[in-house]
Amino acid sequence: MTDQLTVSVLGTGIMGAAMARNLARAGHTVRVWNRTRAKAEPLTADGAHVAGTPEEAVRDADVVLTMLHDGPAALDVMREAAPGLRPGTAWVQSTTAGVEAIEGLAGFAREHGLVFFDAPVLGTRQPAEAGQLLVLAAGPADARPTVTPVFDAVGDRTVWTGEDGAEGSATRLKLVANSWVIAATNAAGEVLALAGALGVDPDHFFDAIAGGGLDMGYLRAKAALIREGRLTPPQFAVRTAAKDARLIVEAGERAGVRLDVAAAGADRLARAAARGHGEEDMAAAYYASFPEKPGT
């Protein structure tokens, strides 16, 4: 297998577009498709071909990469692509789909003779654009040489979690990691909201924790987005974070674990989205701390 592949990227939102761009820059032939074509068109400047349908995008591809909103969306798009799929094609499923949805996605792969890789990624807009995502992957060892050039183009490290993508081990790890990311982001917003309400200068808080075990670069980065009003373009949008938070809560319930913080975080993100912050950075959950303005 040559390292130069034909890769189809289905879904060109924040993450998918960055991944497609880096694949093209790595010398791969890249076909892209997005439900809203206008979001895919800018990728032509990087040498990608914009397909009119999922079926067109996947025809004769070596690797199909899905980066869509959720599991049902990924399955719907792959069903549209089905007539163009050929047995033996590697399917890199990078959508944060949740544990339950992975079962249906893997079943579709079996029905169509695809080599299924459960491969969500950790990272936001900036590392995605820089090709520095962390790829969490599960899939058969003998087929990994096919997808390794793809992972190398979009990420700076790959962590293999298992040999059977259908088991969802990579997705499970992604949910665990995202539970921490979402909790930390919500905590950052609440710290600023409480400081403001109590008349505390936030800089005094950051000075108090500076250099100690409670200090954290991520906390400072998210707080800066809020304080400086830099919530667009989002690194990771409120709407997407709310979806992931729901998947985390559902996974815990399915496993018999009560996740009170995750459940509260999901509600907080949903409230921020309902107030018009859905397409802003997830740090905009900060606004869920305040009463809704009359007439909004």
Summary of the structure (lengths in Angstrom):
residues: 296
radius of gyration: 19.9
end to end distance: 56.8
largest distance: 63.1
contacts: 1015
relative contact order: 0.10
helix: 56%
strand: 14%
